[in-house]
Amino acid sequence: MKTVVNTKMAPGAIGPYSQAIKAGGFLFISGQIPVDPATGNVVEGGIEAQTTQVLENLTAILADQGLALDNVVKTTVFLTDLNDFLVMNGIYGNYFKGETPARATVQVSRLPKEVIVEIDAIAVL
């Protein structure tokens, strides 16, 4: 059994997918890009602003379900330029502290809306 999760506190899906799905004791959060949910626009700025917005979007989806970043057990970070890794990693570390989740980081050629970072997550309920 699965439940679709949708909150207005994070950007809506821009295709045939859900913001998140609850199933089997987990919350599977779709890749979040740096879109401001209030405006529907990609945030201005470089990797700092975009990483911060992505992590705020993830936090909002978790909070909607009564969860926090401490519940996250796995993330995948997609970057269009691995030269942004150190800056992204520093911001990521400001959000995830203590027992940090498992993570993969990969460079990709393009992301939706020409953003430079996307992060998905799996959290325990």
N, C-alpha and C positions, 0 to 999 in steps of 0.2 A: 504494500500500500504506500502511496506517495501523496504528498500535499504540495501544491504550488504555493510559493511565497511571493508576495508582491507588496512593496511599500512605496509610497510616494516620496519617502525621505531619501531615496536613491533613484538614479535614472531608470526609466522603463526600458524594457528590452527593445532593441531596434531590429528584431527579426523574429523568426518562429522559434523562440526559446523562452524560458522563464528566468526571472531574476535569480531564483533559487528554488530548490526542491528539498523537502524534508522526506527522508526515507531511511528505514533501518537504523534509527538512532543517530543519524547524521544530517547535517545541513550542507548541501552541495550548492555553493554560490557560483553562478556563472561569472566569466571574466568581466571585471569592471574596468571601464575606461574613464578618463578624467572629464566626465561630463557633470556640470553643475545641475543637480536635479531641479533647482529653482528656475533656471533659465533654459535648460535643455541644450546649452552650448558647451563646447569644449573650453576648459579654463585657459586663460592666457598665461604664457610663461613657459619655461623650459621644464626640465626633468623634476626640479624641486616642486613646482606648483602642480604638475601633473601627477606625480607620485602621491603627494599629500591628498589631492582630490580623490584619487583611486582608493586610498586607504580610508578616507572619510566615507566613501560610498560603501565599502565593505563593512565598516563599523555600523553604519545605519541599517543595513540589512540584518546584521547580527542583533542589534538592539531591538529591532522590530519583533524578533523572536525571543527576546529576553536573554540574549547571549552577549558575550563580549569577545574581544580578541583572544582572551585566555582559552576560549573553547576551540580555537582554530588548531587543527592538527597537521594540515598540509596546505601549502600554497604553491602556485606556479606563477612566476613573473616572466612576462614577455616584454622584451626591450627591442626597439628598432636599431639601437646602437649600444653594444656592450661597453663602450667608453663611458656610458652613463651609469654603469654598475655601482661605482663607489658612492656617488651622490644618492642614487636610489637606495642603496644598502644602508646608508646613514639615516635616511628618513624612515625607512622600514624599521630599523632598530629603535627608533623613538616610539614607534607604535607597538612593536612586539618586544616584550621584555620578559625576563625570567625564563620559563620553559618555553622556548620559541618553537614554532612548528617546523616540521620537515619542509624543505623547499627545493624547487628546481628553478633555475633561471636560464632562459634561452634567448638568443637573438633571432628575430624574425625579420623578414623583408618589409612587411607592411602590417598595419593594424587598422581597424575600422576608424573612419573619420580622420585618418592621417595622424592619430595620436602617437606618442612615442613610448607609452607604457600601458600595460594591461595586467591585472592580477586576478586570478581566481582562487577560491579557497574551499576547503572542506572543514567543517566544525562538528564537534560532538555535541549532542543535545543534553 
